[in-house]
């Protein structure tokens, strides 16, 4: 899933600031480029990963819609990033957000925790 996310984000000119795959949902904060199309990006990501899930497990992976929100202020980005990264801790999946294996940043790499703290 993470490899597909990276490839599809690059194809559609999105910088992935932070992602967290949770057991029943995905948090994703991106910054689009000049020619980015969020609907096309999400559609392709969901199609590729949904097809894989159906083939491997026989089930549906994604709901039909998505929840999107435009962030207009830089300080909001920092707060949203913190919220996303600490979601596994709040849900009791790990005690340390940095230890959660299904989160990260393509824009900041392993430095994402240094950037938002």
Secondary structure, 3 states (H helix, E strand, C coil): CHHHHHHHHHHCCEEEEEEEECCCCEEEEEEECCCCCHHHHHHHHHHHHHHHHHHHHCCCCCCCCCCCCCCCCHHHHHHHHHHHHCHHHHCCCCCCHHHCCCEECCCCHHHHHHHHC
